[in-house]
Amino acid sequence: MRGLHAYSFLKMLGVTDTIAQNEEEYIEIAVKLGLDSEWRGDVAQRMSQRHDRLFDDQVCVTALEGFYQGVVRERLKQLTVDS
């Protein structure tokens, strides 16, 4: 689950060069992040500059709100039928 969240966050940020397709790539990326301070700085800067894509995005909030409203509506219908 954490991997899926991280994947979606990186896609939203447009920092897909840090997404590994397999274990070998994961290790390569981790080593590069650890050893190449210029690239690591670039990745960090891109993430920082684009953070609004994550934190200002209302799509997830709106979807969750809709879900909760639907659950409450269904529960209220059940309560009315059961009364």
PDB file of N, CA, C and O in Angstrom:
ATOM      1  N   MET A   1       0.828  -1.189   0.000  1.00  0.00           N
ATOM      2  CA  MET A   1       0.000   0.000   0.000  1.00  0.00           C
ATOM      3  C   MET A   1       0.875   1.255   0.000  1.00  0.00           C
ATOM      4  O   MET A   1       0.600   2.207  -0.730  1.00  0.00           O
ATOM      5  N   ARG A   2       1.925   1.253   0.818  1.00  0.00           N
ATOM      6  CA  ARG A   2       2.815   2.421   0.855  1.00  0.00           C
ATOM      7  C   ARG A   2       3.451   2.648  -0.500  1.00  0.00           C
ATOM      8  O   ARG A   2       3.614   3.788  -0.934  1.00  0.00           O
ATOM      9  N   GLY A   3       3.812   1.563  -1.169  1.00  0.00           N
ATOM     10  CA  GLY A   3       4.421   1.679  -2.484  1.00  0.00           C
ATOM     11  C   GLY A   3       3.473   2.311  -3.495  1.00  0.00           C
ATOM     12  O   GLY A   3       3.889   3.119  -4.324  1.00  0.00           O
ATOM     13  N   LEU A   4       2.203   1.942  -3.423  1.00  0.00           N
ATOM     14  CA  LEU A   4       1.215   2.520  -4.331  1.00  0.00           C
ATOM     15  C   LEU A   4       1.003   4.000  -4.048  1.00  0.00           C
ATOM     16  O   LEU A   4       0.853   4.803  -4.969  1.00  0.00           O
ATOM     17  N   HIS A   5       0.992   4.349  -2.774  1.00  0.00           N
ATOM     18  CA  HIS A   5       0.864   5.768  -2.424  1.00  0.00           C
ATOM     19  C   HIS A   5       2.072   6.556  -2.933  1.00  0.00           C
ATOM     20  O   HIS A   5       1.922   7.610  -3.552  1.00  0.00           O
ATOM     21  N   ALA A   6       3.249   6.041  -2.669  1.00  0.00           N
ATOM     22  CA  ALA A   6       4.462   6.725  -3.118  1.00  0.00           C
ATOM     23  C   ALA A   6       4.471   6.867  -4.634  1.00  0.00           C
ATOM     24  O   ALA A   6       4.827   7.922  -5.159  1.00  0.00           O
ATOM     25  N   TYR A   7       4.080   5.810  -5.337  1.00  0.00           N
ATOM     26  CA  TYR A   7       4.024   5.837  -6.797  1.00  0.00           C
ATOM     27  C   TYR A   7       3.082   6.943  -7.279  1.00  0.00           C
ATOM     28  O   TYR A   7       3.429   7.719  -8.170  1.00  0.00           O
ATOM     29  N   SER A   8       1.898   7.007  -6.688  1.00  0.00           N
ATOM     30  CA  SER A   8       0.933   8.024  -7.134  1.00  0.00           C
ATOM     31  C   SER A   8       1.411   9.433  -6.790  1.00  0.00           C
ATOM     32  O   SER A   8       1.203  10.361  -7.571  1.00  0.00           O
ATOM     33  N   PHE A   9       2.044   9.604  -5.637  1.00  0.00           N
ATOM     34  CA  PHE A   9       2.567  10.925  -5.273  1.00  0.00           C
ATOM     35  C   PHE A   9       3.657  11.359  -6.244  1.00  0.00           C
ATOM     36  O   PHE A   9       3.670  12.504  -6.696  1.00  0.00           O
ATOM     37  N   LEU A  10       4.566  10.452  -6.563  1.00  0.00           N
ATOM     38  CA  LEU A  10       5.653  10.789  -7.495  1.00  0.00           C
ATOM     39  C   LEU A  10       5.101  11.105  -8.880  1.00  0.00           C
ATOM     40  O   LEU A  10       5.600  12.008  -9.551  1.00  0.00           O
ATOM     41  N   LYS A  11       4.081  10.375  -9.315  1.00  0.00           N
ATOM     42  CA  LYS A  11       3.457  10.660 -10.616  1.00  0.00           C
ATOM     43  C   LYS A  11       2.819  12.047 -10.606  1.00  0.00           C
ATOM     44  O   LYS A  11       2.955  12.804 -11.567  1.00  0.00           O
ATOM     45  N   MET A  12       2.130  12.374  -9.529  1.00  0.00           N
ATOM     46  CA  MET A  12       1.494  13.687  -9.435  1.00  0.00           C
ATOM     47  C   MET A  12       2.538  14.801  -9.428  1.00  0.00           C
ATOM     48  O   MET A  12       2.308  15.878  -9.978  1.00  0.00           O
ATOM     49  N   LEU A  13       3.674  14.539  -8.810  1.00  0.00           N
ATOM     50  CA  LEU A  13       4.752  15.523  -8.758  1.00  0.00           C
ATOM     51  C   LEU A  13       5.544  15.584 -10.058  1.00  0.00           C
ATOM     52  O   LEU A  13       6.297  16.532 -10.281  1.00  0.00           O
ATOM     53  N   GLY A  14       5.382  14.589 -10.910  1.00  0.00           N
ATOM     54  CA  GLY A  14       6.149  14.542 -12.151  1.00  0.00           C
ATOM     55  C   GLY A  14       7.608  14.173 -11.928  1.00  0.00           C
ATOM     56  O   GLY A  14       8.476  14.555 -12.713  1.00  0.00           O
ATOM     57  N   VAL A  15       7.876  13.438 -10.871  1.00  0.00           N
ATOM     58  CA  VAL A  15       9.245  13.021 -10.551  1.00  0.00           C
ATOM     59  C   VAL A  15       9.318  11.499 -10.749  1.00  0.00           C
ATOM     60  O   VAL A  15       9.591  10.745  -9.815  1.00  0.00           O
ATOM     61  N   THR A  16       9.071  11.086 -11.960  1.00  0.00           N
ATOM     62  CA  THR A  16       8.979   9.663 -12.256  1.00  0.00           C
ATOM     63  C   THR A  16      10.337   8.992 -12.440  1.00  0.00           C
ATOM     64  O   THR A  16      10.418   7.765 -12.503  1.00  0.00           O
ATOM     65  N   ASP A  17      11.400   9.785 -12.525  1.00  0.00           N
ATOM     66  CA  ASP A  17      12.717   9.176 -12.682  1.00  0.00           C
ATOM     67  C   ASP A  17      13.185   8.492 -11.402  1.00  0.00           C
ATOM     68  O   ASP A  17      14.233   7.846 -11.396  1.00  0.00           O
ATOM     69  N   THR A  18      12.434   8.623 -10.338  1.00  0.00           N
ATOM     70  CA  THR A  18      12.766   7.930  -9.088  1.00  0.00           C
ATOM     71  C   THR A  18      11.869   6.710  -8.874  1.00  0.00           C
ATOM     72  O   THR A  18      11.912   6.094  -7.809  1.00  0.00           O
ATOM     73  N   ILE A  19      11.058   6.355  -9.871  1.00  0.00           N
ATOM     74  CA  ILE A  19      10.182   5.195  -9.765  1.00  0.00           C
ATOM     75  C   ILE A  19      10.888   3.997 -10.400  1.00  0.00           C
ATOM     76  O   ILE A  19      11.253   4.026 -11.575  1.00  0.00           O
ATOM     77  N   ALA A  20      11.070   2.959  -9.613  1.00  0.00           N
ATOM     78  CA  ALA A  20      11.749   1.752 -10.087  1.00  0.00           C
ATOM     79  C   ALA A  20      10.736   0.753 -10.642  1.00  0.00           C
ATOM     80  O   ALA A  20       9.615   0.641 -10.147  1.00  0.00           O
ATOM     81  N   GLN A  21      11.149   0.042 -11.664  1.00  0.00           N
ATOM     82  CA  GLN A  21      10.303  -0.987 -12.266  1.00  0.00           C
ATOM     83  C   GLN A  21      10.557  -2.365 -11.654  1.00  0.00           C
ATOM     84  O   GLN A  21       9.743  -3.279 -11.790  1.00  0.00           O
ATOM     85  N   ASN A  22      11.691  -2.496 -10.985  1.00  0.00           N
ATOM     86  CA  ASN A  22      12.041  -3.781 -10.373  1.00  0.00           C
ATOM     87  C   ASN A  22      13.057  -3.538  -9.254  1.00  0.00           C
ATOM     88  O   ASN A  22      13.473  -2.406  -9.011  1.00  0.00           O
ATOM     89  N   GLU A  23      13.438  -4.601  -8.592  1.00  0.00           N
ATOM     90  CA  GLU A  23      14.343  -4.485  -7.454  1.00  0.00           C
ATOM     91  C   GLU A  23      15.712  -3.938  -7.868  1.00  0.00           C
ATOM     92  O   GLU A  23      16.304  -3.138  -7.144  1.00  0.00           O
ATOM     93  N   GLU A  24      16.208  -4.363  -9.014  1.00  0.00           N
ATOM     94  CA  GLU A  24      17.511  -3.892  -9.495  1.00  0.00           C
ATOM     95  C   GLU A  24      17.499  -2.383  -9.719  1.00  0.00           C
ATOM     96  O   GLU A  24      18.426  -1.685  -9.307  1.00  0.00           O
ATOM     97  N   GLU A  25      16.455  -1.882 -10.367  1.00  0.00           N
ATOM     98  CA  GLU A  25      16.321  -0.435 -10.588  1.00  0.00           C
ATOM     99  C   GLU A  25      16.179   0.319  -9.273  1.00  0.00           C
ATOM    100  O   GLU A  25      16.712   1.417  -9.113  1.00  0.00           O
ATOM    101  N   TYR A  26      15.463  -0.275  -8.346  1.00  0.00           N
ATOM    102  CA  TYR A  26      15.282   0.349  -7.032  1.00  0.00           C
ATOM    103  C   TYR A  26      16.635   0.573  -6.364  1.00  0.00           C
ATOM    104  O   TYR A  26      16.902   1.646  -5.822  1.00  0.00           O
ATOM    105  N   ILE A  27      17.469  -0.431  -6.409  1.00  0.00           N
ATOM    106  CA  ILE A  27      18.803  -0.334  -5.816  1.00  0.00           C
ATOM    107  C   ILE A  27      19.636   0.717  -6.541  1.00  0.00           C
ATOM    108  O   ILE A  27      20.334   1.506  -5.904  1.00  0.00           O
ATOM    109  N   GLU A  28      19.565   0.731  -7.873  1.00  0.00           N
ATOM    110  CA  GLU A  28      20.307   1.727  -8.658  1.00  0.00           C
ATOM    111  C   GLU A  28      19.884   3.149  -8.288  1.00  0.00           C
ATOM    112  O   GLU A  28      20.724   4.029  -8.106  1.00  0.00           O
ATOM    113  N   ILE A  29      18.593   3.358  -8.181  1.00  0.00           N
ATOM    114  CA  ILE A  29      18.074   4.692  -7.835  1.00  0.00           C
ATOM    115  C   ILE A  29      18.506   5.074  -6.424  1.00  0.00           C
ATOM    116  O   ILE A  29      18.921   6.208  -6.182  1.00  0.00           O
ATOM    117  N   ALA A  30      18.408   4.132  -5.498  1.00  0.00           N
ATOM    118  CA  ALA A  30      18.803   4.412  -4.115  1.00  0.00           C
ATOM    119  C   ALA A  30      20.285   4.771  -4.028  1.00  0.00           C
ATOM    120  O   ALA A  30      20.663   5.702  -3.317  1.00  0.00           O
ATOM    121  N   VAL A  31      21.114   4.034  -4.747  1.00  0.00           N
ATOM    122  CA  VAL A  31      22.550   4.317  -4.743  1.00  0.00           C
ATOM    123  C   VAL A  31      22.818   5.680  -5.367  1.00  0.00           C
ATOM    124  O   VAL A  31      23.613   6.462  -4.845  1.00  0.00           O
ATOM    125  N   LYS A  32      22.152   5.963  -6.487  1.00  0.00           N
ATOM    126  CA  LYS A  32      22.347   7.257  -7.152  1.00  0.00           C
ATOM    127  C   LYS A  32      21.916   8.411  -6.250  1.00  0.00           C
ATOM    128  O   LYS A  32      22.598   9.433  -6.179  1.00  0.00           O
ATOM    129  N   LEU A  33      20.791   8.251  -5.565  1.00  0.00           N
ATOM    130  CA  LEU A  33      20.344   9.287  -4.632  1.00  0.00           C
ATOM    131  C   LEU A  33      21.349   9.479  -3.502  1.00  0.00           C
ATOM    132  O   LEU A  33      21.565  10.595  -3.028  1.00  0.00           O
ATOM    133  N   GLY A  34      21.955   8.383  -3.083  1.00  0.00           N
ATOM    134  CA  GLY A  34      22.922   8.467  -1.997  1.00  0.00           C
ATOM    135  C   GLY A  34      24.257   9.068  -2.408  1.00  0.00           C
ATOM    136  O   GLY A  34      24.903   9.756  -1.618  1.00  0.00           O
ATOM    137  N   LEU A  35      24.672   8.807  -3.649  1.00  0.00           N
ATOM    138  CA  LEU A  35      26.012   9.222  -4.080  1.00  0.00           C
ATOM    139  C   LEU A  35      26.050  10.499  -4.919  1.00  0.00           C
ATOM    140  O   LEU A  35      27.041  11.228  -4.897  1.00  0.00           O
ATOM    141  N   ASP A  36      24.977  10.767  -5.656  1.00  0.00           N
ATOM    142  CA  ASP A  36      24.971  11.903  -6.584  1.00  0.00           C
ATOM    143  C   ASP A  36      24.199  13.064  -5.959  1.00  0.00           C
ATOM    144  O   ASP A  36      22.987  13.188  -6.137  1.00  0.00           O
ATOM    145  N   SER A  37      24.913  13.903  -5.232  1.00  0.00           N
ATOM    146  CA  SER A  37      24.249  14.987  -4.502  1.00  0.00           C
ATOM    147  C   SER A  37      23.587  15.994  -5.442  1.00  0.00           C
ATOM    148  O   SER A  37      22.575  16.596  -5.084  1.00  0.00           O
ATOM    149  N   GLU A  38      24.140  16.183  -6.630  1.00  0.00           N
ATOM    150  CA  GLU A  38      23.533  17.114  -7.594  1.00  0.00           C
ATOM    151  C   GLU A  38      22.177  16.592  -8.060  1.00  0.00           C
ATOM    152  O   GLU A  38      21.199  17.339  -8.102  1.00  0.00           O
ATOM    153  N   TRP A  39      22.123  15.324  -8.404  1.00  0.00           N
ATOM    154  CA  TRP A  39      20.857  14.729  -8.845  1.00  0.00           C
ATOM    155  C   TRP A  39      19.854  14.704  -7.698  1.00  0.00           C
ATOM    156  O   TRP A  39      18.680  15.017  -7.890  1.00  0.00           O
ATOM    157  N   ARG A  40      20.317  14.333  -6.504  1.00  0.00           N
ATOM    158  CA  ARG A  40      19.448  14.310  -5.327  1.00  0.00           C
ATOM    159  C   ARG A  40      18.879  15.705  -5.072  1.00  0.00           C
ATOM    160  O   ARG A  40      17.696  15.847  -4.761  1.00  0.00           O
ATOM    161  N   GLY A  41      19.708  16.723  -5.201  1.00  0.00           N
ATOM    162  CA  GLY A  41      19.243  18.097  -5.027  1.00  0.00           C
ATOM    163  C   GLY A  41      18.213  18.487  -6.069  1.00  0.00           C
ATOM    164  O   GLY A  41      17.238  19.176  -5.769  1.00  0.00           O
ATOM    165  N   ASP A  42      18.440  18.037  -7.304  1.00  0.00           N
ATOM    166  CA  ASP A  42      17.491  18.314  -8.389  1.00  0.00           C
ATOM    167  C   ASP A  42      16.140  17.656  -8.103  1.00  0.00           C
ATOM    168  O   ASP A  42      15.088  18.273  -8.275  1.00  0.00           O
ATOM    169  N   VAL A  43      16.185  16.402  -7.668  1.00  0.00           N
ATOM    170  CA  VAL A  43      14.950  15.680  -7.337  1.00  0.00           C
ATOM    171  C   VAL A  43      14.220  16.405  -6.209  1.00  0.00           C
ATOM    172  O   VAL A  43      13.012  16.626  -6.292  1.00  0.00           O
ATOM    173  N   ALA A  44      14.947  16.776  -5.160  1.00  0.00           N
ATOM    174  CA  ALA A  44      14.346  17.474  -4.026  1.00  0.00           C
ATOM    175  C   ALA A  44      13.757  18.815  -4.451  1.00  0.00           C
ATOM    176  O   ALA A  44      12.674  19.192  -4.003  1.00  0.00           O
ATOM    177  N   GLN A  45      14.464  19.526  -5.308  1.00  0.00           N
ATOM    178  CA  GLN A  45      13.986  20.828  -5.769  1.00  0.00           C
ATOM    179  C   GLN A  45      12.707  20.685  -6.587  1.00  0.00           C
ATOM    180  O   GLN A  45      11.764  21.455  -6.407  1.00  0.00           O
ATOM    181  N   ARG A  46      12.672  19.698  -7.489  1.00  0.00           N
ATOM    182  CA  ARG A  46      11.455  19.482  -8.288  1.00  0.00           C
ATOM    183  C   ARG A  46      10.279  19.126  -7.396  1.00  0.00           C
ATOM    184  O   ARG A  46       9.163  19.602  -7.605  1.00  0.00           O
ATOM    185  N   MET A  47      10.532  18.292  -6.407  1.00  0.00           N
ATOM    186  CA  MET A  47       9.444  17.929  -5.482  1.00  0.00           C
ATOM    187  C   MET A  47       8.954  19.163  -4.727  1.00  0.00           C
ATOM    188  O   MET A  47       7.750  19.373  -4.580  1.00  0.00           O
ATOM    189  N   SER A  48       9.871  19.954  -4.264  1.00  0.00           N
ATOM    190  CA  SER A  48       9.524  21.150  -3.504  1.00  0.00           C
ATOM    191  C   SER A  48       8.754  22.156  -4.363  1.00  0.00           C
ATOM    192  O   SER A  48       7.774  22.746  -3.909  1.00  0.00           O
ATOM    193  N   GLN A  49       9.197  22.343  -5.591  1.00  0.00           N
ATOM    194  CA  GLN A  49       8.547  23.308  -6.487  1.00  0.00           C
ATOM    195  C   GLN A  49       7.148  22.865  -6.902  1.00  0.00           C
ATOM    196  O   GLN A  49       6.312  23.698  -7.253  1.00  0.00           O
ATOM    197  N   ARG A  50       6.892  21.576  -6.865  1.00  0.00           N
ATOM    198  CA  ARG A  50       5.610  21.050  -7.361  1.00  0.00           C
ATOM    199  C   ARG A  50       4.708  20.538  -6.247  1.00  0.00           C
ATOM    200  O   ARG A  50       3.700  19.889  -6.529  1.00  0.00           O
ATOM    201  N   HIS A  51       5.041  20.811  -5.002  1.00  0.00           N
ATOM    202  CA  HIS A  51       4.263  20.257  -3.894  1.00  0.00           C
ATOM    203  C   HIS A  51       2.793  20.661  -3.945  1.00  0.00           C
ATOM    204  O   HIS A  51       1.936  19.955  -3.413  1.00  0.00           O
ATOM    205  N   ASP A  52       2.499  21.783  -4.578  1.00  0.00           N
ATOM    206  CA  ASP A  52       1.097  22.206  -4.674  1.00  0.00           C
ATOM    207  C   ASP A  52       0.259  21.211  -5.460  1.00  0.00           C
ATOM    208  O   ASP A  52      -0.953  21.130  -5.256  1.00  0.00           O
ATOM    209  N   ARG A  53       0.881  20.453  -6.351  1.00  0.00           N
ATOM    210  CA  ARG A  53       0.148  19.432  -7.109  1.00  0.00           C
ATOM    211  C   ARG A  53      -0.432  18.375  -6.176  1.00  0.00           C
ATOM    212  O   ARG A  53      -1.458  17.767  -6.479  1.00  0.00           O
ATOM    213  N   LEU A  54       0.223  18.161  -5.053  1.00  0.00           N
ATOM    214  CA  LEU A  54      -0.276  17.203  -4.060  1.00  0.00           C
ATOM    215  C   LEU A  54      -1.212  17.870  -3.068  1.00  0.00           C
ATOM    216  O   LEU A  54      -2.335  17.413  -2.856  1.00  0.00           O
ATOM    217  N   PHE A  55      -0.748  18.943  -2.468  1.00  0.00           N
ATOM    218  CA  PHE A  55      -1.453  19.513  -1.327  1.00  0.00           C
ATOM    219  C   PHE A  55      -2.616  20.417  -1.712  1.00  0.00           C
ATOM    220  O   PHE A  55      -3.498  20.655  -0.886  1.00  0.00           O
ATOM    221  N   ASP A  56      -2.646  20.922  -2.927  1.00  0.00           N
ATOM    222  CA  ASP A  56      -3.754  21.769  -3.356  1.00  0.00           C
ATOM    223  C   ASP A  56      -4.753  21.022  -4.237  1.00  0.00           C
ATOM    224  O   ASP A  56      -5.735  21.606  -4.697  1.00  0.00           O
ATOM    225  N   ASP A  57      -4.510  19.750  -4.470  1.00  0.00           N
ATOM    226  CA  ASP A  57      -5.391  18.940  -5.311  1.00  0.00           C
ATOM    227  C   ASP A  57      -6.654  18.575  -4.525  1.00  0.00           C
ATOM    228  O   ASP A  57      -6.574  17.976  -3.453  1.00  0.00           O
ATOM    229  N   GLN A  58      -7.795  18.936  -5.059  1.00  0.00           N
ATOM    230  CA  GLN A  58      -9.060  18.700  -4.367  1.00  0.00           C
ATOM    231  C   GLN A  58      -9.786  17.446  -4.848  1.00  0.00           C
ATOM    232  O   GLN A  58     -10.837  17.102  -4.308  1.00  0.00           O
ATOM    233  N   VAL A  59      -9.247  16.761  -5.847  1.00  0.00           N
ATOM    234  CA  VAL A  59      -9.934  15.595  -6.415  1.00  0.00           C
ATOM    235  C   VAL A  59     -10.166  14.522  -5.356  1.00  0.00           C
ATOM    236  O   VAL A  59     -11.281  14.020  -5.217  1.00  0.00           O
ATOM    237  N   CYS A  60      -9.127  14.172  -4.615  1.00  0.00           N
ATOM    238  CA  CYS A  60      -9.261  13.129  -3.580  1.00  0.00           C
ATOM    239  C   CYS A  60     -10.197  13.570  -2.469  1.00  0.00           C
ATOM    240  O   CYS A  60     -11.012  12.784  -1.987  1.00  0.00           O
ATOM    241  N   VAL A  61     -10.081  14.814  -2.066  1.00  0.00           N
ATOM    242  CA  VAL A  61     -10.926  15.333  -0.988  1.00  0.00           C
ATOM    243  C   VAL A  61     -12.391  15.301  -1.419  1.00  0.00           C
ATOM    244  O   VAL A  61     -13.260  14.878  -0.657  1.00  0.00           O
ATOM    245  N   THR A  62     -12.653  15.746  -2.628  1.00  0.00           N
ATOM    246  CA  THR A  62     -14.020  15.752  -3.141  1.00  0.00           C
ATOM    247  C   THR A  62     -14.573  14.336  -3.259  1.00  0.00           C
ATOM    248  O   THR A  62     -15.735  14.092  -2.935  1.00  0.00           O
ATOM    249  N   ALA A  63     -13.741  13.402  -3.723  1.00  0.00           N
ATOM    250  CA  ALA A  63     -14.183  12.005  -3.854  1.00  0.00           C
ATOM    251  C   ALA A  63     -14.490  11.408  -2.483  1.00  0.00           C
ATOM    252  O   ALA A  63     -15.499  10.720  -2.325  1.00  0.00           O
ATOM    253  N   LEU A  64     -13.645  11.659  -1.503  1.00  0.00           N
ATOM    254  CA  LEU A  64     -13.876  11.131  -0.161  1.00  0.00           C
ATOM    255  C   LEU A  64     -15.134  11.751   0.447  1.00  0.00           C
ATOM    256  O   LEU A  64     -15.916  11.065   1.105  1.00  0.00           O
ATOM    257  N   GLU A  65     -15.318  13.042   0.224  1.00  0.00           N
ATOM    258  CA  GLU A  65     -16.514  13.723   0.707  1.00  0.00           C
ATOM    259  C   GLU A  65     -17.769  13.095   0.093  1.00  0.00           C
ATOM    260  O   GLU A  65     -18.754  12.853   0.790  1.00  0.00           O
ATOM    261  N   GLY A  66     -17.724  12.837  -1.205  1.00  0.00           N
ATOM    262  CA  GLY A  66     -18.850  12.207  -1.878  1.00  0.00           C
ATOM    263  C   GLY A  66     -19.138  10.818  -1.334  1.00  0.00           C
ATOM    264  O   GLY A  66     -20.294  10.432  -1.165  1.00  0.00           O
ATOM    265  N   PHE A  67     -18.078  10.076  -1.063  1.00  0.00           N
ATOM    266  CA  PHE A  67     -18.232   8.739  -0.487  1.00  0.00           C
ATOM    267  C   PHE A  67     -18.944   8.814   0.859  1.00  0.00           C
ATOM    268  O   PHE A  67     -19.909   8.088   1.096  1.00  0.00           O
ATOM    269  N   TYR A  68     -18.468   9.694   1.740  1.00  0.00           N
ATOM    270  CA  TYR A  68     -19.084   9.821   3.061  1.00  0.00           C
ATOM    271  C   TYR A  68     -20.543  10.270   2.960  1.00  0.00           C
ATOM    272  O   TYR A  68     -21.399   9.772   3.690  1.00  0.00           O
ATOM    273  N   GLN A  69     -20.820  11.197   2.068  1.00  0.00           N
ATOM    274  CA  GLN A  69     -22.203  11.648   1.902  1.00  0.00           C
ATOM    275  C   GLN A  69     -23.087  10.497   1.431  1.00  0.00           C
ATOM    276  O   GLN A  69     -24.219  10.354   1.892  1.00  0.00           O
ATOM    277  N   GLY A  70     -22.576   9.680   0.520  1.00  0.00           N
ATOM    278  CA  GLY A  70     -23.340   8.530   0.042  1.00  0.00           C
ATOM    279  C   GLY A  70     -23.604   7.517   1.147  1.00  0.00           C
ATOM    280  O   GLY A  70     -24.704   6.972   1.241  1.00  0.00           O
ATOM    281  N   VAL A  71     -22.606   7.264   1.979  1.00  0.00           N
ATOM    282  CA  VAL A  71     -22.764   6.328   3.097  1.00  0.00           C
ATOM    283  C   VAL A  71     -23.814   6.841   4.070  1.00  0.00           C
ATOM    284  O   VAL A  71     -24.665   6.082   4.534  1.00  0.00           O
ATOM    285  N   VAL A  72     -23.750   8.121   4.376  1.00  0.00           N
ATOM    286  CA  VAL A  72     -24.718   8.708   5.310  1.00  0.00           C
ATOM    287  C   VAL A  72     -26.124   8.649   4.713  1.00  0.00           C
ATOM    288  O   VAL A  72     -27.076   8.309   5.414  1.00  0.00           O
ATOM    289  N   ARG A  73     -26.264   8.976   3.429  1.00  0.00           N
ATOM    290  CA  ARG A  73     -27.586   8.912   2.777  1.00  0.00           C
ATOM    291  C   ARG A  73     -28.158   7.497   2.858  1.00  0.00           C
ATOM    292  O   ARG A  73     -29.329   7.316   3.194  1.00  0.00           O
ATOM    293  N   GLU A  74     -27.332   6.499   2.550  1.00  0.00           N
ATOM    294  CA  GLU A  74     -27.790   5.111   2.589  1.00  0.00           C
ATOM    295  C   GLU A  74     -28.185   4.704   4.005  1.00  0.00           C
ATOM    296  O   GLU A  74     -29.187   4.016   4.201  1.00  0.00           O
ATOM    297  N   ARG A  75     -27.413   5.122   4.970  1.00  0.00           N
ATOM    298  CA  ARG A  75     -27.721   4.781   6.367  1.00  0.00           C
ATOM    299  C   ARG A  75     -29.020   5.451   6.802  1.00  0.00           C
ATOM    300  O   ARG A  75     -29.837   4.838   7.489  1.00  0.00           O
ATOM    301  N   LEU A  76     -29.211   6.705   6.405  1.00  0.00           N
ATOM    302  CA  LEU A  76     -30.459   7.383   6.748  1.00  0.00           C
ATOM    303  C   LEU A  76     -31.652   6.702   6.090  1.00  0.00           C
ATOM    304  O   LEU A  76     -32.714   6.597   6.704  1.00  0.00           O
ATOM    305  N   LYS A  77     -31.497   6.238   4.850  1.00  0.00           N
ATOM    306  CA  LYS A  77     -32.574   5.506   4.178  1.00  0.00           C
ATOM    307  C   LYS A  77     -32.912   4.230   4.947  1.00  0.00           C
ATOM    308  O   LYS A  77     -34.084   3.911   5.144  1.00  0.00           O
ATOM    309  N   GLN A  78     -31.890   3.509   5.377  1.00  0.00           N
ATOM    310  CA  GLN A  78     -32.092   2.276   6.139  1.00  0.00           C
ATOM    311  C   GLN A  78     -32.819   2.554   7.451  1.00  0.00           C
ATOM    312  O   GLN A  78     -33.711   1.803   7.846  1.00  0.00           O
ATOM    313  N   LEU A  79     -32.439   3.620   8.110  1.00  0.00           N
ATOM    314  CA  LEU A  79     -33.078   3.972   9.373  1.00  0.00           C
ATOM    315  C   LEU A  79     -34.544   4.314   9.173  1.00  0.00           C
ATOM    316  O   LEU A  79     -35.382   3.966  10.004  1.00  0.00           O
ATOM    317  N   THR A  80     -34.861   4.997   8.068  1.00  0.00           N
ATOM    318  CA  THR A  80     -36.243   5.386   7.775  1.00  0.00           C
ATOM    319  C   THR A  80     -37.079   4.149   7.442  1.00  0.00           C
ATOM    320  O   THR A  80     -38.226   4.039   7.874  1.00  0.00           O
ATOM    321  N   VAL A  81     -36.512   3.234   6.684  1.00  0.00           N
ATOM    322  CA  VAL A  81     -37.231   2.003   6.316  1.00  0.00           C
ATOM    323  C   VAL A  81     -37.447   1.119   7.550  1.00  0.00           C
ATOM    324  O   VAL A  81     -38.514   0.527   7.711  1.00  0.00           O
ATOM    325  N   ASP A  82     -36.450   1.033   8.406  1.00  0.00           N
ATOM    326  CA  ASP A  82     -36.536   0.196   9.599  1.00  0.00           C
ATOM    327  C   ASP A  82     -37.471   0.760  10.666  1.00  0.00           C
ATOM    328  O   ASP A  82     -37.890   0.024  11.560  1.00  0.00           O
ATOM    329  N   SER A  83     -37.807   2.052  10.593  1.00  0.00           N
ATOM    330  CA  SER A  83     -38.645   2.676  11.626  1.00  0.00           C
ATOM    331  C   SER A  83     -40.102   2.397  11.438  1.00  0.00           C
ATOM    332  O   SER A  83     -40.925   2.857  12.229  1.00  0.00           O
TER     333      SER A  83
END
